[in-house]
Amino acid sequence: MSLKIYKRGSVWHYRGTVAKRRLRGSTGASDKDTAARIAADIESTYWKSYLDGPESVLTFAQAALLYRKAGKPTRFLERVEDHWKDTLVKNISAGAIRQAAIDLYPRASAATRNRQAIIPTQAIINHAAEMELCPYVRVKRFPVENKTKKPVDLLWMQQFTAVANPHLAALGWFLFQTGARISEALRITWDDIDLAARTARIGQRKTKTERIAHLPPEAFAAIANQPRGRSRVFLYSTRMAAYMAWQRAVERAGLDWRSFHCCRHGFATELLRAGYDVLTVAKAGGWKTPQRVLDTYGHAIEDRTITDALSGTNLTQPKRTNSKSPRRMRIS
């Protein structure tokens, strides 16, 4: 065979040229016969890839490793990696991916199956396809009933923070008045806070960027009054710890349930209703594109009376984006 094995210390290594490629590495084996078999398998794989194309030997595990090395999002990857393991990517069909989603999450909703099984599996395979290692795969998602989430507004937040402890209240104001995700908020350190400038630096894992958020009066005052005994501003060790405290405060206030993410919905909804354009809201809240804001929160700027402008009504003084004047979130 083209690959030769040789011993270095207690471990056998291989080297040689296969399919016009120079190869060398460790077999990881201390037994010569085992090392020879490993080297033979490596040689066979490279010849098969050379003669039949890379898709003939690419496994899901290898594709997942390439995906991780590229710095792609790793959330929800472990379960799909464990499911497919060394299955050849060429043998993973769209139907098989949908069935895997059901097998992995038998009691979950369609949205969960899409988000935690179909999307990460498809992302791994299509990343390999971008590298010309296999064909692209398209998977039909499970149908999901779109439900409009109720956003937090100023009145809800005022009633919530009236019964919350000061630390939880500071977290609430921060989420509502910066549009931060709970994961982003819990990573905020005092080095990210500039009280003189009334700003917070928010790292965004989804877009791998960071933004500087202005702190309106309530968020500024609540954060300024927090103790500085630790590096992080919000001291909840996990999202679940914060969630339990949040749930208890909502119950004490007698309010309809609103999740952490409803604060982000409220941030966008209130600003759009106040008349701010989609581009400004997207930039302020760290959304990747204005289109994402428009698709998700377009209902907040619906106003059927704008067609009055076609008859010359109020052309010099356009109406606000909502015919009613809702309570504004202060952003000074």
N, C-alpha and C positions, 0 to 999 in steps of 0.2 A: 504494500500500500504506500501511498505518497506520504502519509504522516508517519514520522518516526517517533518512538518514545524514548525518553532518556530520564535518568534519575537525578534529582537534585535534592540532596538531603534524604529525607525519608519518603518523598513524594515523587511520583512519576509525572513528567511533563511530555508534551508533544510539540512537534514543529514540522513544517513542510509546506508544499504548495499543492492546493486543491482547486480545480476549476479556475486556474489563473489567479488564485488568491493566496497570498502568503499568510499562513496561520501558525500561531504558537500560543501555548497556554498551559495551564495545569489541569491534569485529569482529576486531581483531588484524591487520587487513590495511592495507597502504599504497596498494594499487591500488583505485580507486573501483569498478570493475566487480566485482571480487572481493568487496569489502565489501558491495555491493548484493545479491549472491547469498547471502552469509552472513546478512544481515538478513532476506532473503526466507525462508530456511530456518528461521530462528528464529521468524518470524511464523507460518509454516505449522505448525511444531511446536506452538506454543501454541494455535492454532486447533483442531488435531486433538485435543490434550489436552482442550480445553474441550468439544468436540462429542462425542468418542468415549470420554472418560474418560482419566485419567492413565496407566492401564495400556497404552493404545494407543501411547504414545511412550516409556515408561520402558525404558531399556537397562540391561543388567547393570552396565556401567561406572558409570552414574549411581547405581544402587542400591548398588554397592560404595562409592562416594564418600560417600553418606549414612551408610552403616554405619561407615565409618572416622571421619567427623565426629562420630558419636555416642559415640566412645571405646570401641568394641567391640574384642574381642581381634583382633589382626591376624595371628596365626600361621597359616600355610598359605594366606593369601589370595592371594598373588601369582600362583601357578600357576593358580588357578581364574579369577582376573581376566583373566589373559592368554589363557586358553582361551575364555571367553565373550565378552570384549571388548564390542562394541556390539550384541550379540544382544538383541533385545527380550525382556524378562522373560516376557511373555505366551507366547512361543514356547518357553520352557524347561520341558519336562515332567519328571515324575519319572523316566520311563524314560530321557530324554536325560541327566539328571544321573547316573544309574547307569552309562550307557555312557561318559560323560565320565570317571568315576572309573577305569574300565578303561583308557581311552585314555591318561589322565594317568599312571597307575601300572600298566603292563601286567604287571610282575613282582612287584608288591607283594602283601601278604596282604590278606585281607578287612578286617581291623582297620585297616590303613593306608589303604585306599580309603575306608572310612567316615570315619576321623578327618581325613584330609587333603584329601578331595574332596567327599564328600557333605555332611558337617556344615557346613563353611564356606560352600558354595554355598547350602544351605538356609537358613542363618542370615542371609545377605545378603538373600535374597528375602523371607524372613518378617519381617525388620526393615522392609523397604519396605511389606510388607502391614500392619504395625502402624501405619504412617503413612497407611494407606488409599490407597496408590498402585498396588496390585496384589493379586490373590488370594493366599492362603497356599498353600504347596506342602508336600505330605507325601511323603517318599521312603522306600521300604523299604530298610533297611540290608542289606548283605551279611551272611549268617550267620557268626558268629564262635564258635569253640570256646573256651569259658571254661576257662582254665587257672589253677589256684591258684598264685600266685607264692610261692616259698619266702621267708619273711621272715628277716631277720638277727636273731639272738638274742645274748644277752650273751656266750656262749662263743665264737661265731663272731667277734664284734667283738674280743674279747680276743686271739684267735689272729691275726686280721688285723693289729691294731695292734702286735703283738709284732714283726712283720717289716717294717712300713711305716716310712717316714721320719717324723720327728716332725710335720712339716707335714701329711702325708697322714693320719696317725693322728688329728690334731686335727680334720680334716675328717670323718673317719669317726665319731668320737665325737659331733661336732656333729649330723651327719645322723641318727644313731641315737637320740640322747637329746633332741632337740628336734622330730623329725619333719619337719624342713625339707626341701624339695625342693632338688635340686642347684642349680637356677637361682637359688633364693632364697639359698642358702648362699654362692654365689660373689659375690653382690652385697653381702654383709655388710661394713660398714666398722667401724673402731674407734670411730666415733661411735655405732654401734649397740650396742656392748658396754659394760655397766656391771659391772665386776669387783667393786665394793663390794657391789652388790645381787645379783650372780651371775645376771644376766639378759642376754638378747640381743633386740634389736628386729628382727623379721623382717617385711619387706614382702612381701605376697602379691599377685602380679599377677592371679591367677585370680579372686580375690574383690575386688581393688582395696582391700584393707584391710591392716592390719598388726597383729601380735600381739607380746606380750612373752613370751618363752620363758624358763623357768628353766633354768639350767645345772647339771646334776648333777655330782658330783665329778670324774668322768673328763673330761667335756667342759670343765669349768671349769679344771682343772689344765692340760690340753693347750693351751687357748687362752691362758691366762695366760702360758705359756712361749713363745708365738710372738713373733718379732721384730716391731717396730712401724715398720719402715722405709717402709712404704707405707700408703695410706689403707685399702685392703682387707685384711681379716683373712686370707683365703685367696688365695694369690698366683697360682693357676692362671689364665692369661689367657682360656682357653676351656673349655667343658665337655669337649671332646675331649682337651685336655691333661691334665685331671684324670682322664679315663677311662683313658688309656693308663697313667698311673701306678697307678691303682687295679687295672687288669687285671694288671700285673706283680706287684703285692703279693699279690693273690689266688693267683697261680701259685706265688710263693715260699712262701706259707704252706701250699700243698697243700690248699686249701679248695675245696669246691663253689662254683660261681659264684654270686655275689649282686651285683646291680646297685646303683647309688646308690639307686634307688627302693625296693629291698628293705629299706633302712634305715628308710624311712617306714612300710613294711608292718610291720617289726619293732616300731617305736614303738607302733603301734596294737595289734598282736597281743599284745605283752608286757603292756601296760597292761590290756587286756581280760582276759587270763588271770590277772592279779594281782587282779582283782575290781573294777576301777574301772568306773563306769557309762559308757554310750555318750556321754551328753551331756558329761561331763567330758573324755573322750578327744577328742571332736570339737573342743572348745574349746581344749584343750592343743595339738592338732596343726594347728589352723587349717583343719579341714574345714568346708565351707559349711553342712552340715546333719548332725545326728546320724544321719539316715537313710542318708546316704552311707557313714558308718562301718559301720553295721549291715549294709547291703547287701554291702559289700566284705569285712568282717572278721567277720561273724556266726559263721563256722566256729570262730573262736577261743574262743567262749564256749559251745560245745555241751557239754552234760553230761546224758546220759540218766538219771542217778541222781537228778535233782531231783524226779522223780515219787514218790520215797520219802516226800516231804512229805505226800502225799495219805493216807498211812496213819498219820500222826502222827510219823513218824520225823524226829528232829532238827529239830523245828519252832522250837525256841527258839534254836538255833544253826545258821542256814542254811549250806549248803555254799558253798564258793567257786565261782566260775563254771567251774572245771575240777576234776574229782575228783582229779587228780594235782596235785602242788605243783611247778610248773616253777620254774626259776631266775628270780628277779625282776630286773628292771632297776632299779637304785637310782635314786630320784628325789629323794633328800633334798637 
